C-alpha cells in the first residue's frame, strides 16, 4: 500500500515527488492520449467508416455520456482515493485510445469511444478536485494557467510529430493511436508507483452535494457544456468536410493553436488573478459570441479558409479563460465540498453535451451555419450569467444579488 503523506509534509519530499509536480505530470500525460485520438478522429471516421454529420453527432453524444455520469465519482471515492482514481482513469483512457484503429467500424468506434471517455471524464473530475484542494487560493489562477500551458505543450508535441512525420514516414492510424495511448498509460502507471498518496487537510464529503448557494456556478457549468460541445463536435468537422483538410493539415492548425496557448495560458492565469473572475469570463464570452457569429458567416456569407482557420485559433484562446470558473468555485466553496461538487458540476456540464450532438448533427445536414448561430446565443447567455459574479466572491457572497457582508472592500 502506498505511503500517505499529508500536504503539509510534502515539502520534505524531493521536488519531483511533490503534489504540484504530480499535477504537472498528469496534466502532461492526459493530452498525449486524448490529443492523438482527437487529432486523427475526423479523418479516421470519414475514411474508415464513412461518417456523415449525423454519425459524428452520435459519436460525440456517446462520448459525453460518461461526463453526464461523472457524479458516479462520488460512489467510487468511497472505496478508492481520488489520486488513485485519477491515475487509473488515465490508464483506461490510454489503453482504449491505443486500440482504437483496430475497430474501424461504427460499433467498434462507439464502444472504444465510450471506454476512453469514462477514463477521460473521471480523470478530469478528480483532477479538478485535486487541483483545488492542493493549490492555495492565492496561487490558483497563476498555477492553473501554468498547468494549462503544460497540457498545451504535450498536445503541441503530439501534433507536431504527426504533422512532421505523417507523410514522410507513412504513419498509419494504428501506429499513432497505439503509441499515443501507450505513452499516456505508461506515465500513469509510473505515477502510481513513484508517488506517495497525498492527504489534503480537509476530508472530502463522500455524498451527493447540491447546494442552493452554488446555483450560479451550476448554471455557468451547464452553459459551458452546451457551448463547448458545438465547438468540439463541429468546428474541426467543418475544416474536414467543407475545406477538405487532410490529417497533417488539420494537425498544423492545431499546432498553431497550441503554440499560442503555451505562450498565452500563464498570462490568462495572471489576468484572472488581477482582474477577477467576472471580467475574465465576461471577456471570454463576449469573444465567443463574436467568434461563433463569424463561424456562421463562413456558411451564410461564403467567408473562406483563412477566416475559418483564424476563428479556430481565437476559439482556443478564449476557452483558456475558463480556468476562471474553477477559481470562482474555489473561492465560494466549503473546503469539504470540492470533490463531490466537482462530480456534480461535471454531470451538469454534460447534460446539454449528451443531448445536443445528435439533434445538432441532424441540423448540420440542413444548415451548418445555423448550428454556429445557436452557439452564439449560448455564449451570450453565459455572458449574462458571468456578469452576476461579484468582484470578490466568498462563501455567502456568491452572486451580486447576495448581501456582501463577508466580501472584502472593493
C-alpha positions as CSV (number, residue, x, y, z in Angstrom):
1,X,0.0,0.0,0.0
2,X,1.3,3.4,-0.9
3,X,2.5,5.7,1.9
4,X,0.1,8.5,2.9
5,X,1.8,12.0,3.1
6,X,-0.1,15.0,4.5
7,X,0.2,18.0,2.2
8,X,1.9,20.0,5.0
9,X,4.7,17.4,5.0
10,X,5.1,17.2,1.2
11,X,7.8,19.9,1.2
12,X,10.1,17.4,2.8
13,X,10.0,15.3,-0.4
14,X,12.3,15.7,-3.4
15,X,10.9,18.3,-5.7
16,X,9.9,15.8,-8.4
17,X,7.8,13.8,-5.9
18,X,5.7,16.7,-4.6
19,X,2.0,17.2,-5.2
20,X,2.3,20.1,-7.7
21,X,4.8,18.0,-9.7
22,X,2.3,15.2,-9.9
23,X,-0.3,17.6,-11.1
24,X,2.0,18.7,-13.9
25,X,2.9,15.1,-14.8
26,X,-0.8,14.2,-15.1
27,X,-1.5,17.5,-17.0
28,X,1.2,16.5,-19.4
29,X,0.2,12.8,-19.7
30,X,-3.6,13.1,-20.4
31,X,-3.4,15.2,-23.5
32,X,-1.0,12.8,-25.2
33,X,-3.6,10.0,-25.5
34,X,-6.6,12.4,-25.8
35,X,-4.9,14.6,-28.4
36,X,-3.9,11.7,-30.6
37,X,-7.5,10.5,-30.5
38,X,-8.8,14.0,-31.3
39,X,-6.2,14.9,-34.0
40,X,-7.0,11.8,-36.1
41,X,-10.7,11.5,-35.3
42,X,-12.4,13.4,-38.0
43,X,-10.2,11.9,-40.8
44,X,-10.3,8.4,-39.3
45,X,-14.1,8.2,-39.0
46,X,-14.6,9.6,-42.5
47,X,-12.1,7.4,-44.2
48,X,-12.6,4.2,-42.1
49,X,-16.3,4.3,-41.5
50,X,-17.8,6.9,-43.9
51,X,-19.2,9.0,-41.2
52,X,-21.6,11.9,-42.0
53,X,-22.8,14.7,-39.8
54,X,-25.4,12.5,-38.1
55,X,-22.8,9.8,-37.3
56,X,-20.3,12.3,-35.8
57,X,-23.1,13.8,-33.7
58,X,-24.0,10.3,-32.4
59,X,-20.3,9.5,-31.6
60,X,-20.0,12.7,-29.6
61,X,-23.3,12.1,-27.8
62,X,-21.9,8.6,-26.8
63,X,-18.6,10.3,-25.8
64,X,-20.3,12.7,-23.4
65,X,-22.4,10.1,-21.6
66,X,-19.6,9.3,-19.1
67,X,-19.3,13.0,-18.4
68,X,-23.0,13.0,-17.6
69,X,-22.4,10.1,-15.2
70,X,-19.4,11.8,-13.6
71,X,-21.5,12.1,-10.4
72,X,-20.6,8.4,-10.0
73,X,-17.2,9.5,-8.9
74,X,-18.8,10.2,-5.5
75,X,-19.5,6.5,-5.2
76,X,-16.1,5.4,-6.4
77,X,-14.2,7.6,-4.0
78,X,-15.9,5.8,-1.1
79,X,-13.7,2.9,-1.9
80,X,-10.8,4.4,-3.8
81,X,-8.7,7.5,-3.1
82,X,-9.1,10.4,-5.6
83,X,-5.4,10.3,-6.6
84,X,-5.6,6.6,-7.3
85,X,-8.9,7.0,-9.3
86,X,-7.3,9.8,-11.4
87,X,-4.4,7.6,-12.4
88,X,-6.5,4.5,-13.0
89,X,-8.7,6.7,-15.3
90,X,-5.6,7.8,-17.2
91,X,-4.7,4.2,-17.8
92,X,-8.2,3.4,-19.1
93,X,-8.0,6.4,-21.5
94,X,-4.6,5.4,-22.7
95,X,-5.4,1.8,-23.4
96,X,-8.7,2.5,-25.1
97,X,-7.0,5.0,-27.4
98,X,-4.2,2.6,-28.2
99,X,-6.6,0.0,-29.8
100,X,-9.0,2.5,-31.5
101,X,-7.7,1.8,-35.0
102,X,-8.2,-1.9,-34.7
103,X,-12.0,-1.5,-34.8
104,X,-12.7,0.7,-37.9
105,X,-16.5,0.4,-38.0
106,X,-19.3,2.3,-36.3
107,X,-20.0,-0.1,-33.5
108,X,-16.3,-0.6,-32.5
109,X,-15.6,3.1,-32.7
110,X,-18.6,3.9,-30.5
111,X,-17.6,1.3,-27.8
112,X,-14.0,2.4,-27.6
113,X,-15.0,6.0,-27.6
114,X,-17.2,5.2,-24.6
115,X,-14.5,3.4,-22.7
116,X,-11.9,6.1,-23.3
117,X,-14.4,8.7,-22.4
118,X,-15.0,7.1,-19.0
119,X,-11.3,7.4,-18.4
120,X,-11.1,11.0,-19.6
121,X,-14.1,12.3,-17.7
122,X,-13.4,10.6,-14.5
123,X,-9.8,11.8,-14.7
124,X,-10.9,15.4,-15.4
125,X,-13.4,15.3,-12.5
126,X,-10.8,14.1,-10.0
127,X,-8.1,16.3,-11.4
128,X,-10.1,19.4,-10.9
129,X,-10.9,18.4,-7.3
130,X,-7.2,17.7,-6.6
131,X,-6.1,21.0,-8.1
132,X,-8.4,23.0,-5.9
133,X,-7.5,21.0,-2.8
134,X,-3.7,21.0,-3.4
135,X,-3.2,24.6,-4.7
136,X,-3.7,27.5,-2.4
137,X,-6.3,30.1,-3.4
138,X,-3.8,33.0,-3.8
139,X,-1.7,30.9,-6.2
140,X,-4.6,29.1,-8.0
141,X,-5.1,31.4,-11.0
142,X,-1.4,31.6,-11.9
143,X,-0.8,27.9,-11.3
144,X,-3.8,26.8,-13.2
145,X,-2.5,28.9,-16.1
146,X,0.8,27.0,-16.0
147,X,-0.9,23.7,-15.8
148,X,-2.9,24.6,-18.9
149,X,0.4,25.5,-20.6
150,X,1.8,22.1,-19.6
151,X,-1.1,20.4,-21.2
152,X,-0.9,22.5,-24.3
153,X,2.8,21.7,-24.6
154,X,2.1,17.9,-24.5
155,X,-0.6,18.4,-27.1
156,X,1.8,20.5,-29.2
157,X,4.4,17.8,-29.2
158,X,1.8,15.2,-30.3
159,X,0.5,17.3,-33.2
160,X,4.0,18.4,-34.3
161,X,5.2,14.8,-34.5
162,X,2.0,13.9,-36.5
163,X,2.4,16.8,-38.9
164,X,6.1,16.3,-39.4
165,X,6.1,12.5,-39.8
166,X,2.7,11.5,-41.1
167,X,3.5,11.7,-44.8
168,X,7.4,11.2,-44.8
169,X,7.2,8.1,-42.6
170,X,3.9,6.8,-44.0
171,X,2.4,6.7,-40.5
172,X,-0.9,4.8,-40.0
173,X,-3.8,5.3,-37.7
174,X,-2.9,2.0,-36.0
175,X,0.7,3.1,-35.2
176,X,-0.1,6.6,-33.9
177,X,-3.1,5.5,-31.8
178,X,-1.0,2.7,-30.3
179,X,2.0,4.9,-29.4
180,X,0.0,7.9,-28.1
181,X,-2.3,5.8,-26.0
182,X,0.5,3.6,-24.7
183,X,2.5,6.7,-23.5
184,X,-0.4,8.0,-21.5
185,X,-1.0,4.6,-19.8
186,X,2.8,4.2,-19.1
187,X,3.1,7.6,-17.5
188,X,0.1,6.9,-15.3
189,X,1.4,3.5,-14.2
190,X,4.8,5.2,-13.4
191,X,3.0,7.8,-11.2
192,X,1.2,5.1,-9.3
193,X,4.5,3.5,-8.4
194,X,6.7,6.6,-7.9
195,X,4.5,8.9,-5.8
196,X,3.1,8.6,-2.3
197,X,-0.6,9.3,-1.8
198,X,-1.2,12.9,-0.6
199,X,-3.6,13.7,2.1
200,X,-5.4,17.0,1.9
201,X,-6.1,18.8,5.3
202,X,-9.9,18.8,4.8
203,X,-11.6,15.4,4.4
204,X,-14.0,15.4,1.4
205,X,-17.7,14.6,1.7
206,X,-18.5,11.4,0.0
207,X,-22.2,12.1,-0.5
208,X,-24.2,13.9,-3.2
209,X,-23.8,17.7,-2.7
210,X,-26.2,20.1,-4.4
211,X,-26.3,23.5,-2.6
212,X,-28.6,26.4,-3.4
213,X,-25.9,28.9,-3.0
214,X,-23.8,27.4,-5.8
215,X,-26.6,27.9,-8.3
216,X,-24.7,30.4,-10.5
217,X,-21.7,28.0,-10.7
218,X,-24.0,25.2,-11.8
219,X,-25.7,27.5,-14.4
220,X,-22.3,28.5,-15.8
221,X,-21.2,24.9,-16.0
222,X,-24.4,23.9,-17.9
223,X,-23.9,26.6,-20.5
224,X,-20.2,25.8,-20.8
225,X,-21.1,22.2,-21.7
226,X,-23.6,23.2,-24.3
227,X,-21.4,25.8,-25.9
228,X,-18.2,23.7,-25.8
229,X,-19.9,20.8,-27.4
230,X,-20.7,22.7,-30.6
231,X,-17.0,23.7,-30.9
232,X,-15.7,20.2,-30.1
233,X,-18.0,18.4,-32.5
234,X,-18.4,20.7,-35.4
235,X,-15.5,23.2,-35.7
236,X,-13.0,20.5,-36.6
237,X,-15.5,18.6,-38.7
238,X,-16.2,21.8,-40.7
239,X,-12.5,22.0,-41.6
240,X,-12.5,18.5,-43.0
241,X,-16.0,18.4,-44.6
242,X,-16.1,22.0,-46.1
243,X,-12.4,22.7,-46.8
244,X,-11.1,19.2,-47.3
245,X,-8.4,19.3,-44.7
246,X,-6.2,16.1,-44.5
247,X,-4.6,14.8,-41.3
248,X,-1.3,16.7,-41.5
249,X,-3.2,20.0,-42.5
250,X,-5.6,19.8,-39.6
251,X,-2.8,18.9,-37.3
252,X,-0.9,22.0,-38.5
253,X,-3.8,24.2,-37.5
254,X,-3.9,22.5,-34.1
255,X,-0.2,23.3,-33.7
256,X,-0.8,27.0,-34.2
257,X,-3.5,26.8,-31.5
258,X,-1.2,25.1,-29.1
259,X,1.8,27.3,-29.6
260,X,-0.5,30.3,-28.9
261,X,-1.9,28.6,-25.8
262,X,1.6,27.7,-24.5
263,X,2.6,31.4,-24.6
264,X,-0.8,32.8,-23.5
265,X,-2.0,30.4,-20.8
266,X,0.2,31.7,-18.0
267,X,-0.9,35.2,-19.0
268,X,-4.6,34.1,-18.8
269,X,-4.0,33.0,-15.2
270,X,-2.4,36.4,-14.4
271,X,-5.4,38.1,-16.0
272,X,-7.8,36.2,-13.7
273,X,-5.7,37.0,-10.7
274,X,-5.5,40.7,-11.4
275,X,-9.0,41.5,-12.8
276,X,-11.1,38.8,-11.2
277,X,-13.4,36.1,-12.5
278,X,-16.3,38.3,-13.6
279,X,-14.2,40.4,-16.0
280,X,-12.2,37.4,-17.3
281,X,-15.3,35.3,-18.0
282,X,-17.1,38.4,-19.5
283,X,-14.2,38.9,-21.9
284,X,-14.2,35.2,-22.8
285,X,-17.9,35.0,-23.5
286,X,-18.0,38.3,-25.5
287,X,-15.2,37.0,-27.7
288,X,-17.0,33.6,-28.2
289,X,-20.2,35.4,-29.3
290,X,-18.3,37.1,-32.0
291,X,-16.4,34.0,-33.0
292,X,-19.5,31.9,-33.3
293,X,-21.3,34.6,-35.3
294,X,-18.3,34.7,-37.6
295,X,-18.4,30.9,-38.0
296,X,-21.9,31.4,-39.3
297,X,-20.6,33.9,-41.7
298,X,-18.3,31.1,-43.2
299,X,-21.5,29.4,-44.4
300,X,-24.0,32.3,-44.9
301,X,-21.6,34.8,-46.3
302,X,-19.1,32.5,-48.0
303,X,-16.1,33.5,-46.0
304,X,-13.1,31.4,-46.8
305,X,-10.5,29.1,-45.3
306,X,-8.3,31.8,-43.8
307,X,-11.2,33.3,-41.9
308,X,-12.3,29.8,-40.6
309,X,-8.7,28.9,-39.5
310,X,-8.3,32.3,-37.8
311,X,-11.6,31.8,-35.9
312,X,-10.4,28.3,-34.8
313,X,-7.3,29.8,-33.2
314,X,-9.3,32.6,-31.5
315,X,-11.7,30.0,-30.2
316,X,-9.0,28.2,-28.3
317,X,-7.6,31.4,-26.8
318,X,-11.0,32.4,-25.4
319,X,-11.7,28.9,-24.0
320,X,-8.5,29.2,-22.0
321,X,-10.1,31.7,-19.7
322,X,-12.5,29.0,-18.5
323,X,-10.0,28.5,-15.7
324,X,-11.7,31.4,-14.0
325,X,-14.7,29.2,-13.5
326,X,-12.6,26.9,-11.4
327,X,-11.1,29.7,-9.2
328,X,-14.6,31.2,-8.8
329,X,-15.8,27.9,-7.3
330,X,-12.7,27.6,-5.2
331,X,-13.4,31.0,-3.6
332,X,-17.1,30.3,-2.8
333,X,-16.9,26.6,-1.8
334,X,-16.7,24.9,1.6
335,X,-13.4,23.0,1.5
336,X,-15.2,19.7,2.2
337,X,-17.4,20.2,-0.9
338,X,-14.8,20.4,-3.5
339,X,-14.7,16.7,-4.6
340,X,-18.5,16.0,-4.6
341,X,-19.3,19.3,-6.2
342,X,-16.7,18.7,-8.9
343,X,-18.5,15.5,-9.7
344,X,-21.9,17.1,-9.7
345,X,-20.7,20.0,-11.8
346,X,-19.3,17.7,-14.4
347,X,-22.6,16.0,-14.7
348,X,-24.4,19.3,-15.0
349,X,-21.9,20.4,-17.6
350,X,-22.7,17.3,-19.7
351,X,-26.5,17.4,-19.6
352,X,-26.5,19.5,-22.7
353,X,-23.4,17.8,-24.0
354,X,-25.2,14.5,-24.1
355,X,-28.4,15.8,-25.5
356,X,-27.1,18.2,-28.2
357,X,-24.8,16.4,-30.6
358,X,-27.3,14.2,-32.2
359,X,-30.0,16.8,-32.9
360,X,-27.4,19.3,-33.9
361,X,-25.9,16.7,-36.2
362,X,-29.2,16.5,-37.9
363,X,-29.5,20.3,-38.1
364,X,-26.0,20.3,-39.6
365,X,-27.3,18.3,-42.5
366,X,-29.8,21.1,-43.2
367,X,-27.9,24.2,-42.2
368,X,-24.4,24.1,-40.7
369,X,-24.4,27.9,-40.3
370,X,-27.5,27.6,-38.0
371,X,-25.5,25.4,-35.6
372,X,-23.0,28.2,-35.1
373,X,-25.6,30.9,-34.7
374,X,-27.2,28.7,-31.9
375,X,-23.7,28.6,-30.3
376,X,-23.5,32.4,-30.4
377,X,-26.8,32.5,-28.4
378,X,-25.4,30.1,-25.8
379,X,-22.3,32.3,-25.4
380,X,-24.5,35.3,-25.0
381,X,-26.4,33.5,-22.2
382,X,-23.1,32.7,-20.5
383,X,-22.1,36.3,-20.7
384,X,-25.3,37.4,-18.9
385,X,-24.7,34.8,-16.1
386,X,-21.0,35.8,-15.8
387,X,-22.0,39.4,-15.1
388,X,-23.7,38.2,-11.9
389,X,-20.3,37.2,-10.3
390,X,-19.1,39.6,-7.6
391,X,-15.7,41.2,-7.9
392,X,-14.6,39.4,-4.7
393,X,-16.7,36.2,-4.4
394,X,-16.6,34.4,-1.0
395,X,-18.9,32.0,0.8
396,X,-22.1,33.8,1.4
397,X,-21.4,36.3,-1.4
398,X,-21.6,34.0,-4.4
399,X,-23.6,36.4,-6.6
400,X,-24.0,40.1,-6.9
401,X,-27.6,39.6,-5.6
402,X,-26.3,38.3,-2.2
403,X,-25.6,40.6,0.8
404,X,-21.9,41.3,0.6
405,X,-21.3,41.3,4.4
406,X,-18.4,38.8,4.1
407,X,-16.9,40.3,1.0
408,X,-13.7,42.3,1.2
409,X,-13.9,46.0,0.4
410,X,-13.7,46.9,-3.2
